[in-house]
Amino acid sequence: MERIAQSPLAVYQAHLEKGELAYQWSPEAGKAVFYPRVICPYTGSDRLEWRVSAGFGAVYATTVVHPRDGTPYNVALIDCDEGFRLMSRVEDIAPEAVKIGMRVKFRVHRPGGDEPPCPVFVPLETA
Amino acid sequence: MDGLKRGAAVIVGVAESDLGAVARDMSPIDLMAQGIHRALADCGLPMRDVDGLLCATAQSRTSGLSLAEYLGISPAFIDTTILGGSSFMFHVAHAQAALQLGLCNVAVIAYGSTQRTIGRRQASVREYNPYETPFRPFLPSTAYALAASRHMHEYGTTREQLAAVAVAARQWALLNPAAWEKEPLTIDQVLSARMISYPFTVRDCCLVTDGGGAVIMTTAERARSLKKPPVYVLACGQAITHANMSSMPDLTVTGAVQSGRQACEMARLGPADIDVVEFYDAFTINTILFLEDLGFCPKGEGGRFVEGGRIAPQGALPVNTNGGGLSYCHPGMYGLFLLIEATRQLRGECGARQIEGCETAIAHGNGGVLSSQSTVILGTQATL
């Protein structure tokens, strides 16, 4: 059996380092897979191909978190056009201005320090 | 589930442990033991007859070992399935299976939590999820808020309708001496309370209390010699749809659709046949989703359904008659309390909040972030 040299998370984060939003494609299911895994949740197969998203999508669900101390911020679920969904946030507008159905575009967020980059989104009109 | 026989297993004893804010340095296992002692007294069985042990808590990695040691028993059957707050409904199905197979004769289901005393963060450590945690969702509230946002978008559900769920729960709680909340609540008070995760204010979210309890199950045959009339398990149904919110297939449809369908088939009853409804109301949207998914109203109509006090005392459908997780008690994994209240309603023990002529009850548990759904239908002897 072939040993896995790089975890699904490590591959995903390496793409983010390059400014890319990666996801997996299951050729047997004909479906996108996210989050990245070792086997396909539709077929059980380990045949999963890595693809890079074009970065376009729409807001599926949205909320504004109000911390006890600190500024309110957005948390959203984004449906990417390739057919996968992820948790993220929409930046560059007020958190309460984020609306379901709003078209958005991926941007990489680099928090710095030891934290890995993560995918955030901005409204398509201002991208 | 074909193997479970309608009415073969029964609930014979129920009890809460101390609730609310318990004495300093009480442990979750102390509360389980206190609940078991009281529940055994409720049915008149001695501890030495307990040969099945089922339990769950977020505060002990091997609670089955700790509880058996504490009680001084070596149970023939043990199950510590943990799937969030609905775990105890799963336990009912597992206990029934064990009782039917003769793996045990008296099964105890127990829960304990001291999350209020020690702090929610210590009581329930969240796993780091590299695909969600960086976005700082305030879990579980944010996950349920996302579901509410979608329900509002698709069906026009309003914050006032969500608030009506909290107000009804409070009205029931005022009839329950054991409830944490003692003051009336209005829709305006819900809307103007501190915002947590839009559209939820703190009044749309369950309480953070301590608490525990126990449920004693045995066979219908064994129950005949006990002091109180048994409550029959007419059906169990269950479904798991996801673990994390970003993997929930449709945020407006829960696994209660499947768990409810299974349970109704086994019970040979439909929503119209149910006298009292106990739902896991971790957040106000839960009650609306479960009313729809369990067939009490059409999909999308839940918000309109709860308006005008329909689920409050004197309303058409009694829902969460103990005051629910929103106003009675919510120690983190609330499911066990649904079974306790449903049993008491069927026995006619509920005083000011008693539903008259109560013969059937549904106790629907929810776990994780709408992740695990488990439905138990209970009935009196008249329903057999």
Boltz contact constraints between the chains, C-beta under 6 A:
constraints:
  - contact:
      token1: [A, 9]
      token2: [B, 130]
      max_distance: 6.0
  - contact:
      token1: [A, 35]
      token2: [B, 131]
      max_distance: 6.0
  - contact:
      token1: [A, 61]
      token2: [B, 146]
      max_distance: 6.0
  - contact:
      token1: [A, 61]
      token2: [B, 149]
      max_distance: 6.0
  - contact:
      token1: [A, 61]
      token2: [B, 150]
      max_distance: 6.0
  - contact:
      token1: [A, 61]
      token2: [B, 251]
      max_distance: 6.0
  - contact:
      token1: [A, 62]
      token2: [B, 149]
      max_distance: 6.0
  - contact:
      token1: [A, 63]
      token2: [B, 142]
      max_distance: 6.0
  - contact:
      token1: [A, 63]
      token2: [B, 145]
      max_distance: 6.0
  - contact:
      token1: [A, 63]
      token2: [B, 146]
      max_distance: 6.0
  - contact:
      token1: [A, 63]
      token2: [B, 149]
      max_distance: 6.0
  - contact:
      token1: [A, 63]
      token2: [B, 197]
      max_distance: 6.0
  - contact:
      token1: [A, 63]
      token2: [B, 198]
      max_distance: 6.0
  - contact:
      token1: [A, 64]
      token2: [B, 198]
      max_distance: 6.0
  - contact:
      token1: [A, 65]
      token2: [B, 138]
      max_distance: 6.0
  - contact:
      token1: [A, 65]
      token2: [B, 142]
      max_distance: 6.0
  - contact:
      token1: [A, 65]
      token2: [B, 197]
      max_distance: 6.0
  - contact:
      token1: [A, 66]
      token2: [B, 195]
      max_distance: 6.0
  - contact:
      token1: [A, 75]
      token2: [B, 135]
      max_distance: 6.0
  - contact:
      token1: [A, 75]
      token2: [B, 137]
      max_distance: 6.0
  - contact:
      token1: [A, 75]
      token2: [B, 142]
      max_distance: 6.0
  - contact:
      token1: [A, 77]
      token2: [B, 246]
      max_distance: 6.0
  - contact:
      token1: [A, 85]
      token2: [B, 246]
      max_distance: 6.0
  - contact:
      token1: [A, 86]
      token2: [B, 246]
      max_distance: 6.0
  - contact:
      token1: [A, 87]
      token2: [B, 132]
      max_distance: 6.0
  - contact:
      token1: [A, 87]
      token2: [B, 135]
      max_distance: 6.0
  - contact:
      token1: [A, 87]
      token2: [B, 246]
      max_distance: 6.0
  - contact:
      token1: [A, 89]
      token2: [B, 135]
      max_distance: 6.0
  - contact:
      token1: [A, 100]
      token2: [B, 153]
      max_distance: 6.0
  - contact:
      token1: [A, 118]
      token2: [B, 134]
      max_distance: 6.0
